[in-house]
Amino acid sequence: MNLTSKSFIDGAPIPGEFAFAVIDPVNHIAISTNRNPHLAWSDAPAGTKSFALICHDYDVPSRADDVNKEDRDIPESLPRDIFFHWVLVDLPATAREIAAGSHSNGVTPNGKPGPDAPQGARHGVNDYTSWFANDAEMSGTYYGYDGPCPPWNDSLVHHYVFTLYALDVPHVHVHGDLTGPNVRLAITDHILAQARAF
């Protein structure tokens, strides 16, 4: 199975159009257009009954002490965690493409609604939900895609991985909330093939 995108090139920076925020020379960061990128796939295995898509960043600081703080840098040596930017399940077996901007087109304070998604799929909850939990203006449940917004003072370049899974079930049964970890656990025994773009 192959996964490609017209929106970004593997190994190259993701364009700001598809980010939650971009670097701003005056204020460090500025809210961006936050569009989901285009994705297309081919060569799904026989027996595929649905697809799931997960986008994650594996370079997130494990502690927030120095995040976006003036006169401080986040050292490259700091242990890192995973941040889920997009969780999407129940894409139909006939699907072969997601158009740019079809699932997200702008930042929605307090989060986009869910879980209903185009093509009869379901959006999961991304990790901006916990990131903004203590922010009165932004707190809420963030469904669907919300793009990159790495700390402006991080010494480490962040990497964003889009993984598409071909599954042998038409509907993913998830125990608990539709979060990245819960979805990963739910699909473990149903993966026929997977492909990545990053």
ABEGO torsion letter per residue (X at the ends): XBBBBAABBBGBBBBAAABABBBBAAAGBBBBAGBBBBBBBBGBBBGBABBBBBBBBAABBABAAABGBBGBBBBAABBBBBBBABBBBGBBAABABBBBGAABBEBBBGEBBOABBBGGBBBBBBAAAAAAAABAAABEBBBEBBBBBBBAABABBBBBBBBBBBBABABBBBBEBBBAAAAAAAAAAABABBBBBX
